[in-house]
């Protein structure tokens, strides 16, 4: 069983930062986890030959770069201190002050730094805020959903209006393909530490091969009381079906494999993006 001991929370300093950190702290409380808040600002590089040679322009560029880093360093420390004070105020009110938390920032690429931090820090989970419902593929600053697609660690993306509730029911979207049993088993190993019921759900028409896979998958997991299966072949939109499913089964978290479900493209692609996220208002976890 995979335990959640370290949670990484990448932030910028918009309105989502405090909301996301508090969500992560609530989650950490139930798993006796540590939380690290990471801010990874990008300072624009100055390109061109003069940046690499010892002429006057190169010297000027070096001075400009040094000043840019100094200003960003000063601003980052200031903003992190403000965030820290706001978090401290809210944790006292919500009895979360005993959850271990540290703050860190590093210059560079959001995506690369977060991936490096995940690897070197051996984090078990990443919690990120969904930056803007009108552009839900944007999570933190200019970081898009490639982090969710490529990161090796599960990532929970939290909408701005999502309130933390103790996880009890999780919907795991599956396309029912030849590797479904292995993927579901892997997900269950990770999610069992949450003590939840996993509802594996397929949206859309079924091919004959998928119908055969459904029989095999259900047979394989028939003795596992923590997992159930639902097939939805209605002709209505995924948006309507998803909202109804979430409401009918009291779903607290929507889980997807970025490479294995059309629902991922529906939510983070161009189709129905805003309506799905605003209708569900529950966090989404990307598993790999």
C-alpha positions in Angstrom: 0.0 0.0 0.0 1.4 3.4 -1.0 1.5 5.9 1.8 1.3 9.7 1.3 4.2 11.1 3.4 5.3 14.1 1.3 3.0 16.5 -0.7 4.4 19.2 -3.0 2.3 22.3 -3.7 3.6 24.5 -6.6 2.1 28.0 -6.4 2.3 31.4 -7.8 0.9 34.3 -5.9 -2.6 34.6 -7.3 -5.9 33.9 -5.4 -5.4 30.2 -5.9 -2.3 29.9 -3.8 -3.8 30.1 -0.3 -6.8 27.9 -1.4 -4.5 25.2 -2.8 -2.1 25.1 0.2 -5.0 24.8 2.6 -6.5 22.0 0.6 -3.1 20.2 0.7 -2.9 20.7 4.5 -6.3 19.2 5.0 -5.3 16.2 2.9 -1.9 16.0 4.8 -3.7 16.0 8.2 -5.5 12.7 7.3 -2.2 11.1 6.1 0.2 12.5 8.7 2.1 14.0 5.8 4.6 16.8 5.3 3.8 19.7 2.9 6.3 21.7 0.8 5.2 24.9 -1.0 7.3 25.6 -4.1 7.4 28.9 -6.0 9.4 28.6 -9.2 9.7 32.0 -10.9 11.1 32.5 -14.4 13.5 35.3 -15.1 13.7 36.0 -18.8 17.1 35.3 -20.3 18.9 37.8 -22.6 20.0 36.1 -25.8 22.3 37.1 -28.5 26.1 37.1 -29.1 26.6 40.0 -26.8 25.4 37.9 -23.8 28.2 35.5 -24.3 31.2 37.6 -25.2 33.1 40.1 -23.2 32.1 43.2 -25.0 30.3 46.2 -23.5 26.9 44.9 -24.4 27.7 41.5 -22.8 28.7 43.3 -19.6 25.4 45.3 -19.7 23.4 42.2 -20.2 25.1 40.5 -17.3 24.3 43.5 -15.1 20.7 43.4 -16.3 20.4 39.7 -15.6 21.8 40.1 -12.1 19.4 42.9 -11.3 16.5 40.9 -12.6 17.4 38.0 -10.4 17.9 40.3 -7.4 14.5 41.9 -7.8 12.8 38.6 -8.3 14.5 37.1 -5.3 13.4 40.0 -3.1 9.8 39.9 -4.4 9.6 36.1 -4.0 10.7 36.3 -0.4 8.2 39.0 0.2 5.3 37.1 -1.4 6.2 33.9 0.3 6.2 35.6 3.7 2.7 37.0 3.0 1.5 33.6 1.9 3.1 32.0 5.0 1.3 34.5 7.3 -2.0 33.9 5.6 -1.6 30.2 5.8 -0.6 30.4 9.5 -3.8 32.5 10.2 -6.1 30.0 8.5 -4.4 26.9 10.0 -4.9 28.1 13.5 -8.7 28.6 12.8 -8.9 25.1 11.2 -6.7 23.2 13.6 -4.1 22.5 11.0 -1.2 24.3 12.6 0.5 21.0 13.6 0.9 19.8 10.0 4.6 20.2 9.0 5.0 22.7 6.2 8.0 24.4 4.6 8.4 27.1 1.9 10.9 27.0 -1.0 11.6 28.8 -4.2 13.9 28.2 -7.1 14.6 30.1 -10.4 14.0 28.4 -13.7 11.3 26.6 -15.6 8.1 25.8 -13.7 7.8 22.4 -15.4 11.4 21.4 -15.1 11.8 22.6 -11.5 8.7 20.9 -10.3 9.7 17.6 -12.0 13.2 17.9 -10.5 11.7 18.7 -7.1 9.4 15.7 -7.3 12.4 13.4 -8.1 14.9 14.7 -5.6 12.4 15.3 -2.8 10.7 11.9 -3.3 7.2 13.4 -3.1 4.3 11.0 -3.1 1.7 13.5 -4.3 1.5 17.0 -6.0 -1.5 19.3 -5.3 -1.9 22.2 -7.8 -4.6 24.8 -8.2 -6.5 25.1 -11.5 -5.4 28.6 -12.4 -8.4 29.8 -14.5 -11.6 28.1 -15.5 -11.6 29.9 -18.8 -8.2 28.3 -19.5 -8.2 25.2 -17.3 -5.1 23.7 -18.9 -3.2 26.5 -17.1 -2.4 25.3 -13.6 0.3 27.4 -12.0 1.4 30.6 -13.9 2.3 29.4 -17.5 2.4 25.8 -16.5 0.0 23.8 -18.6 -1.4 20.3 -18.4 1.8 18.7 -19.7 2.8 18.4 -16.0 -0.2 16.3 -15.4 0.4 14.2 -18.5 4.2 13.6 -17.9 4.9 13.8 -14.2 5.6 10.4 -12.6 3.8 11.3 -9.4 0.0 11.5 -9.1 -1.2 15.1 -9.3 -4.4 16.6 -7.8 -5.7 19.7 -9.6 -8.0 21.7 -7.4 -10.7 24.1 -8.8 -11.0 27.4 -7.0 -14.5 26.6 -5.6 -13.6 23.0 -4.6 -14.0 22.6 -0.8 -12.0 19.9 1.0 -14.1 17.0 2.1 -12.7 13.7 3.4 -12.4 11.4 0.4 -14.9 8.6 0.4 -15.9 8.0 -3.3 -13.6 8.3 -6.3 -14.6 8.0 -9.9 -11.8 6.4 -12.0 -12.4 6.9 -15.7 -11.4 4.0 -17.9 -11.7 3.2 -21.6 -11.6 -0.6 -21.0 -8.6 -1.7 -23.0 -6.3 -4.7 -22.9 -4.2 -3.2 -20.0 -7.1 -2.0 -17.9 -6.6 -4.7 -15.2 -3.0 -3.7 -14.7 -3.8 0.0 -14.6 -6.7 -0.4 -12.2 -4.6 -2.6 -9.9 -1.8 0.0 -9.9 -4.3 2.8 -9.1 -5.8 0.7 -6.2 -2.4 0.2 -4.7 -2.0 4.0 -4.6 -5.5 4.9 -3.5 -6.0 2.2 -0.8 -4.2 4.4 1.8 -7.1 6.9 1.3 -9.7 4.3 2.5 -12.1 5.1 -0.3 -14.5 3.3 -2.6 -13.3 3.4 -6.3 -16.0 3.6 -8.9 -14.5 2.6 -12.3 -16.7 4.2 -15.0 -16.7 4.0 -18.8 -18.5 6.7 -20.8 -19.5 6.1 -24.4 -20.4 3.2 -26.7 -18.8 -0.2 -26.3 -17.1 -2.2 -29.0 -17.3 -6.0 -28.9 -13.7 -6.2 -27.6 -14.5 -3.7 -24.8 -17.5 -5.8 -23.8 -15.3 -8.8 -23.5 -12.7 -6.8 -21.5 -15.5 -5.6 -19.2 -16.4 -9.2 -18.4 -12.8 -10.1 -17.7 -12.2 -7.0 -15.6 -15.3 -7.5 -13.5 -14.4 -11.1 -12.9 -10.9 -10.2 -11.9 -12.0 -7.7 -9.2 -15.2 -9.5 -8.1 -13.9 -10.2 -4.6 -12.6 -6.7 -4.0 -15.2 -4.7 -2.1 -13.4 -1.4 -2.5 -14.0 -1.2 -6.3 -17.1 -1.2 -8.4 -17.8 -0.8 -12.2 -20.2 1.4 -14.1 -20.9 1.5 -17.8 -22.6 4.5 -19.3 -23.5 4.2 -23.0 -26.0 7.0 -23.2 -26.2 9.2 -26.2 -26.0 12.4 -24.2 -22.9 14.5 -23.7 -20.1 13.4 -21.4 -20.7 16.7 -19.5 -24.2 15.8 -18.5 -23.4 12.1 -17.8 -20.4 13.0 -15.6 -22.3 15.6 -13.5 -25.1 13.1 -12.9 -22.7 10.3 -12.0 -20.8 12.5 -9.6 -24.0 13.6 -7.9 -25.6 10.1 -7.8 -22.5 8.5 -6.2 -21.3 11.3 -4.0 -18.0 11.5 -5.8 -15.2 13.5 -4.1 -12.4 13.1 -6.6 -12.3 12.4 -10.4 -9.3 10.1 -11.3 -8.0 9.7 -14.9 -5.0 8.3 -16.7 -4.0 11.1 -19.1 -3.0 8.7 -21.9 -5.9 6.3 -21.6 -9.2 8.1 -21.6 -11.1 10.4 -24.0 -12.5 12.1 -20.9 -9.1 13.7 -20.3 -9.2 15.4 -23.7 -12.7 16.5 -23.0 -11.7 18.3 -19.8 -8.3 19.6 -20.8 -8.9 19.9 -24.5 -11.0 22.4 -26.4 -14.4 20.6 -26.0 -16.7 21.5 -23.1 -13.8 22.4 -20.9 -15.3 25.3 -18.9 -18.7 23.7 -18.4 -17.4 20.4 -17.2 -15.1 22.0 -14.6 -17.6 24.5 -13.4 -20.4 21.9 -13.2 -18.4 19.4 -11.2 -16.3 21.6 -8.9 -14.4 18.6 -7.6 -10.6 18.0 -7.8 -9.1 15.9 -10.6 -6.2 13.5 -10.0 -4.0 12.4 -12.8 -2.4 9.0 -12.3 0.3 7.4 -14.4 
